[in-house]
Amino acid sequence: MAEMYKIVTDFLFEELKRRINAGIFCDISSDTLTVRLINDSITWECSIPEISKMMAMGLTVNRIADKITNEYKKEIMKRYFY
């Protein structure tokens, strides 16, 4: 299982690096994926519990990256423009 977690976090890191200009930290522990994005004074964190179960049901790394990117964009827009 640890090898699968390493592959998922590495691939997710590469996907997010292509999409987001921030410091990216990905980790899976206790079957919870945690992604932390740090850019200037903004630290944004997202957690997805039961990641192995969700991936077994068809959740892909690309979909996770899409969701994280969209949520991060909403946070940036909220902080700077609203």
TIBA-446498 format. One record per residue (C-alpha): y negated, z, x; residue number from 1. Coordinates in steps of 0.25 Angstrom, whole numbers, padded with zeros to 4 digits, always signed. Each point is the difference from the previous one (the first is absolute). Layout:
<rs>
(r (Y, Z, X), NUM)
...
</rs>
This chain:
<rs>
(r (+0000, +0000, +0000), 1)
(r (-0009, +0003, +0011), 2)
(r (+0001, -0014, +0005), 3)
(r (-0004, -0006, -0013), 4)
(r (-0012, +0009, -0001), 5)
(r (-0004, -0004, +0014), 6)
(r (+0001, -0015, -0004), 7)
(r (-0008, +0002, -0013), 8)
(r (-0011, +0008, +0007), 9)
(r (-0001, -0010, +0011), 10)
(r (-0001, -0012, -0010), 11)
(r (-0010, +0007, -0009), 12)
(r (-0009, +0004, +0012), 13)
(r (+0000, -0015, +0004), 14)
(r (-0003, -0005, -0014), 15)
(r (-0011, +0010, -0002), 16)
(r (-0006, -0003, +0014), 17)
(r (-0001, -0015, -0004), 18)
(r (-0008, +0005, -0013), 19)
(r (-0008, +0012, +0003), 20)
(r (-0010, +0003, +0011), 21)
(r (+0003, +0015, +0002), 22)
(r (+0009, +0010, +0008), 23)
(r (+0014, -0001, -0007), 24)
(r (+0010, +0011, +0001), 25)
(r (+0014, -0002, -0008), 26)
(r (+0011, +0010, -0001), 27)
(r (+0012, +0003, -0008), 28)
(r (+0005, +0015, -0001), 29)
(r (+0008, +0006, -0011), 30)
(r (+0001, -0013, -0007), 31)
(r (-0015, -0001, -0002), 32)
(r (-0008, -0011, +0006), 33)
(r (-0014, +0004, +0005), 34)
(r (-0011, -0010, +0004), 35)
(r (-0013, +0005, +0006), 36)
(r (-0011, -0009, +0003), 37)
(r (-0012, +0005, +0008), 38)
(r (-0013, -0008, +0001), 39)
(r (-0013, +0006, +0005), 40)
(r (-0002, +0012, -0008), 41)
(r (+0010, -0004, -0011), 42)
(r (+0014, +0006, +0000), 43)
(r (+0009, -0005, -0011), 44)
(r (+0014, +0003, -0003), 45)
(r (+0011, -0005, -0009), 46)
(r (+0014, +0006, -0002), 47)
(r (+0012, -0007, -0007), 48)
(r (+0011, +0010, -0004), 49)
(r (+0015, -0004, +0000), 50)
(r (-0003, -0013, +0008), 51)
(r (+0015, -0003, +0003), 52)
(r (+0003, +0000, -0015), 53)
(r (-0012, -0009, -0003), 54)
(r (+0004, -0009, +0011), 55)
(r (+0014, -0001, -0005), 56)
(r (-0005, -0004, -0014), 57)
(r (-0008, -0011, +0006), 58)
(r (-0013, +0005, +0005), 59)
(r (-0004, -0008, +0013), 60)
(r (-0009, +0003, +0012), 61)
(r (-0009, -0011, -0005), 62)
(r (-0002, +0006, -0013), 63)
(r (-0002, +0013, +0006), 64)
(r (-0011, -0006, +0009), 65)
(r (-0006, -0007, -0012), 66)
(r (-0001, +0013, -0007), 67)
(r (-0006, +0008, +0011), 68)
(r (-0010, -0011, +0004), 69)
(r (-0005, -0001, -0015), 70)
(r (-0001, +0016, -0001), 71)
(r (-0007, +0000, +0013), 72)
(r (-0010, -0011, -0004), 73)
(r (-0003, +0008, -0012), 74)
(r (-0003, +0013, +0008), 75)
(r (-0009, -0008, +0009), 76)
(r (-0008, -0006, -0011), 77)
(r (-0001, +0013, -0007), 78)
(r (-0006, +0007, +0012), 79)
(r (-0010, -0011, +0004), 80)
(r (-0004, -0007, -0012), 81)
(r (+0001, +0010, -0012), 82)
</rs>
